[in-house]
Amino acid sequence: MLRLVIAGSPCDRVIIRRDEQAVTDIDLTGVRRVLIDIGLTGVRKTLIAGCAALATLAVLFFIDHGPGPLSHSGDVTSVAVGELDGRPIAVSAGRDRTVRVWDLTTRKQIGNLVVEEEPGEPPSGPDHVTTVAVGELDGQPVAVSGGVDAAVRIWDLRTRKQIGAKLTGHEHVVASVAIAELDGRPVVISSSGDGTIRFWDPSTGKRAGAPLVSEGGTITSFVLTEYDGDPALVSAHHDGAIRLWDLTTRKQIGKMTGHHMALSVALGEFDGRTVVVSSGLDGTIRLWDLSAREQIGDPIPAHDRAGGPLAVARANGRQIIVSGGFDRTMRLWDLPTRRPIGDPMPSHRSSTYAIAITRLDGAPVAVSGGQDRTIRLWDLTAREQIGDPLIGWD
């Protein structure tokens, strides 16, 4: 049974529920209060109450995404992969305010990461979780998440409990997180819409040195590398630039431009040297030579409407780029030649928001998340989706 609820004072939410589970939840503002609760046997019934136009748009949105297996009850904003007790896992974040853990061998959800509030503290939770990373701290498998509440959280993947207090200091949504090692010590790194990249000591919860400060707007993605033998970081920015940072001095040492709003960065190899691979809202993929700080060749016209996430993997003995976009496709590219591999693969029923690379039974596999609220697995050798989307529970 489907139920459509439009509620608020003023009317501020459209919710479509299936068997009491919210499968679409849209925020609205500025519309008078109305409540519609209709038992729908088909989503094409005419809606004739207040907010009817907005309700119809919500139903059409639901039709477009279609009923089917859902991994989250909101957009899947981020996925990360790793291991838990020898098993390959994925951790996903969503706009349904949840972080979920998946066993990739059984394709089953094995847990949620739940915020524990301090005594007397009002419930907050990781409201609209935007990003997640997986790694180890002192040999312990952990996940790190960030969200629109501008906070970073560290999670114990075995107990599914938050470790310590949330890390605060950003002034805007956290866009990307990572677990790394600098100067022999573990650090958590986060980027934000406030134009900063911050470093945290996970053992104390305190900041580990000065942040990287940029005037390029939201820092959507970053990756660690080396430059002249020293630790460095490459970041993607809303102003379209790819920036190179010296992590010893915490200073910017390079800036490369070409994208309209850079979205994602990864590392690859080209002619025996490390290169940066980036995607942008302009639908292109670009390769960058860090030493010369310039673009390599022409951009790849990757996606028709707008670009999205990308990752670099090895499949069939060659290095490939895996990309997603707003055009409902996943695409593979030969990195050295920058040419497409096969035809585009139909993927999420709307935008792709996240891609991570792992191996299952020794074969390269991509894990993707999208606006259609699903997580999908892809065989990069056969260039096809593996089974149905993963099915989640609250």
Salt bridges, closest charged atoms under 4 A:
ASP25 OD2 - ARG13 NH2 2.46
ASP37 OD2 - ARG3 NH2 2.84
ASP64 OD2 - HIS65 ND1 3.94
ASP64 OD2 - ARG328 NH2 3.15
ASP75 OD2 - ARG95 NH1 2.84
ASP85 OD1 - ARG158 NH2 2.94
ASP96 OD2 - HIS72 ND1 3.03
ASP96 OD2 - ARG100 NH2 3.22
ASP103 OD2 - ARG87 NH1 3.20
GLU116 OE2 - LYS161 NZ 2.99
ASP127 OD1 - ARG97 NE 2.66
ASP149 OD2 - ARG153 NH1 2.89
ASP194 OD2 - HIS170 ND1 3.22
ASP239 OD2 - ARG243 NH2 2.92
ASP271 OD2 - ARG273 NH1 3.97
ASP282 OD1 - HIS259 ND1 3.33
ASP282 OD2 - ARG286 NH2 3.51
ASP289 OD2 - ARG273 NE 3.20
ASP304 OD2 - ARG331 NH2 3.83
ASP327 OD1 - HIS303 ND1 3.01
ASP327 OD2 - ARG331 NH2 3.16
ASP334 OD1 - ARG318 NH1 3.69
ASP372 OD1 - HIS348 ND1 2.99
ASP372 OD2 - ARG376 NH2 3.11
ASP394 OD1 - ARG100 NH2 2.56
